[in-house]
Structure formats: structure tokens, C-alpha cells
Amino acid sequence: MFSRRVPSDLRPNALAERRRRAPAPFDLTVSNPTACGIPYPEDLLAPLSRPSGLLYRPDPSGIEAARGAVAADYRRRAAEVDPRRIVLTASSSEAYSFLFKLLCDPGDAVLVPVPSYPLFEHLAALDGVRAVPYLLDPADGFRPALDGPLPGRVRAVIAVHPNNPTGSFLDARGAEDLREACRGAGAALIVDEVFLDYPLSRPDPPPTLAAETDVLTFALGGLSKSVGLPQLKLSWIVASGPAPVVEEALSRLEFLADNYLSVATPVQLALPLLLSAGAAVRRAIRERCLANLGVLSRAVSAVPALAAPPPEGGWSALVRFPAVVAEERLALDLLERDGVAVHPGYFFDFPSEGWLVVSLLPDPETFAAGASRLVARIASHLDGAGPGGPRSVRPRGD
Ligand SMILES: Cc1ncc(COP(=O)(O)O)c(C=O)c1O
């Protein structure tokens, strides 16, 4: 009776089941910035209640003033973006869905980075598209490791800049490798830049890919990360590349968006003020992430066998541990014995065992307590590793 787009087995995994029964007091997986004590200006949402919002103004690609505000915001990222090349959506997930519909027929494929955002597989499947993985190589700073020409029927290559959860930016060489692959296959590039405003290894972010000239490119951004307001449901797609193909893509995207009209009028009208007030929220979130990162680095440095490779940007960090214990066992132990919730690396398809992912958003006390319990738990596994000491990390499937 049902389509194969939705998985037939929707039972929670062991970790999710355990967390459902007893929430962890030290939750290092929070991704909702509005639920971890980040200070937001009290009047931030006041522009939503302006009377002009009483008039419904359906405009498939977005109200002109709202698109203008997004374009103006790109000047902060040193890019000149034409507002006519912007399409507003309700979320980045919806932006992906529009782009998959724009570029792919059922059964076509999109190339997705691994390790990365676990939703890609579902988002692709929900549009009848296959997600084909390409490796971000841990031994090469998580740079894309594309192997030869793209497989047939690949219509788009996705990059996440900076990537979630590895925190790695797409550098000039990586970007050129992806462009080259797209040129060879006549595919488009989709660059998810939702975390671009959060550099952690440098004061300013690296360049956006929202103003490409050569390959058809779609850069994604949105309020959920840029202003820490996922509940407002407003994101954007910026199309760039050779003018004729961009024009064609935009008119087709407008057709797609016209069938949904999903972005609310009041949030579009409020967008110029929300984007300008967003600087304070961004600063608070970035400071939180940097402070928690410092705490994590100090905690991890107490155990020489552990490493916390410094993320270049984003809201999460990695902990690398020797494979004396499987990721899932360790994550369950942390939950059941220490009350600490973390994501095991396999959740993001890391190519080998021995990775944990932690969010840098939690409030400082929760984060410090969680990080020190995490390190102590791994140290106890290392102590129990026997006279041969810890085994080295093996590739998955060994
Ligand atoms: C890489 C990446 N893209 C997009 C999103 C979701 O953005 P939105 O809330 O706009 O759908 C996330 C959420 O964590 C993410 O990690």
C-alpha cells in the first residue's frame, strides 16, 4: 500500500530507545540553539507582529524586499548577489527537495559527502533520488576524495561548507575538484553553507560559493543557523553560474515554489530587521562554541590516546578514540552509566570506528560535566584494554 520513499522500519535504534525512556542529564547532542540558554535580544521577534503582515502577499520565489535583504547580507560575506537569483524556502530541507525535483528524475543520483549530515539519505529517498556517497578523507583534513569520473545519472554534487559534523571548510582545492567533477558530468553543485557564519579556527569565514561563474551552483543558507532561529522557517537558495542556465533554473524553481508557497508573509517582511539583529545572536552562539571547544580540548588533552581535531567551523566537534570499545557500546555506556548523550561516529557514516561527535551548543556547566565524564569513561576502557594496550582503530567491516 505504501511507497518505498518512507522506510518500512521506523523503530528507534538502541540509543534512541534508551534516551526515550530516560533523557540524559548531560546532553551533548543538542542542536537546537533556542534550547540551551543562548541569550537572544528580547525584542528580536517584534518585527513579526507588524500590521503589514496582515496582507497575504504570495510571491513564489519570495517578496522582493526579503530577497533584497538576503542579497545585502551576502555583502557581509564579501559576495555580490543579485536578489533575482535568490529563492526563499521554508527550510534547507525544503531547499534540497526543490533542487532534487529541479535536477533529478526518479532513479537519478546525487553525490553526498560522508561523513556528513545524516538527513541526506532520507531527503534524497523522499524525492525518489539515490544518494551516492563520496568520501571526505579523515587523513586529508576531510577534503573531498573523488575517485575518477562521476557514476552515471549523477545530477548534482553536494558539499557542506563547513561540513557537519567534521567542521571542515571546503578549501579552494576541494572546491575545484568538485567543480571539475560537475563539469565532466554536466551536474550541478549544491553547497550547503548554513554554518558558514561560524568560523572557529579563524576570525572570519572563508569565501562563500554563492557567486560562481562557471558551474551551475546553488548555495544554501537560512535563519535557522545564521540567526539561530529554526522556528521561523525561512531559508534561501542562491543560484549562480553561466547566465542562460541560471535563468532557466530560476524560472523552473519559481514554478516549483509556486506549487507550495511555503514561506509565511510576516517572516519575509521581518527579514531585513531579523538579519541585521542577527549579529548579536551569531556572536553569542560563536562565543559559546569557542568556550566549549576550549573545555573539550583541555579535557581530552589529559589522555594522550585521545584527540579532538579542532573544527574549522560549525557547531560540533569530534573526539577520536582508540578502538578498545565499539562506538555504540561506548555511547550506550556513557548514557547508562554517566548520563551523557553523544552521537557515535557511525551515525554520520565515518569510514572507521573510533569517533564520537559532540555538540558545542550546550550550556557551559552541562558541557564541562559531560566532557569530563566522557573522557573518564574512555580512559576507563583504555585501562581495561589489557597488557597489549589499546588496539588501533580499524576500518569498518574488519
Ligand atoms: C548541514 C546542514 N544543513 C541543513 C540543516 C538544517 O537546516 P534547516 O533547519 O534550515 O532545515 C542542518 C541541521 O542541522 C545541517 O546540519
The ligand as an SDF file (V2000), in Angstrom:
LIG
                    3D

 16 16  0  0  0  0  0  0  0  0999 V2000
   24.4110   20.6470    7.1020 C   0  0  0  0  0  0  0  0  0  0  0  0
   23.0150   21.0210    7.4910 C   0  0  0  0  0  0  0  0  0  0  0  0
   22.1890   21.5490    6.5730 N   0  0  0  0  0  0  0  0  0  0  0  0
   20.9160   21.8980    6.8980 C   0  0  0  0  0  0  0  0  0  0  0  0
   20.4390   21.7150    8.1790 C   0  0  0  0  0  0  0  0  0  0  0  0
   19.0100   22.0550    8.5140 C   0  0  0  0  0  0  0  0  0  0  0  0
   18.6800   23.3250    8.2680 O   0  0  0  0  0  0  0  0  0  0  0  0
   17.1040   23.7280    8.2940 P   0  0  0  0  0  0  0  0  0  0  0  0
   16.7290   23.8400    9.7180 O   0  0  0  0  0  0  0  0  0  0  0  0
   17.1200   25.0470    7.6000 O   0  0  0  0  0  0  0  0  0  0  0  0
   16.3470   22.6910    7.5300 O   0  0  0  0  0  0  0  0  0  0  0  0
   21.2570   21.1790    9.1470 C   0  0  0  0  0  0  0  0  0  0  0  0
   20.7410   20.9820   10.5170 C   0  0  0  0  0  0  0  0  0  0  0  0
   21.4350   20.6840   11.4350 O   0  0  0  0  0  0  0  0  0  0  0  0
   22.5650   20.8180    8.8040 C   0  0  0  0  0  0  0  0  0  0  0  0
   23.3690   20.2580    9.6970 O   0  0  0  0  0  0  0  0  0  0  0  0
  1  2  1  0
  2  3  1  0
  2 15  2  0
  3  4  2  0
  4  5  1  0
  5  6  1  0
  5 12  2  0
  6  7  1  0
  7  8  1  0
  8  9  2  0
  8 10  1  0
  8 11  1  0
 12 13  1  0
 12 15  1  0
 13 14  2  0
 15 16  1  0
M  END
$$$$
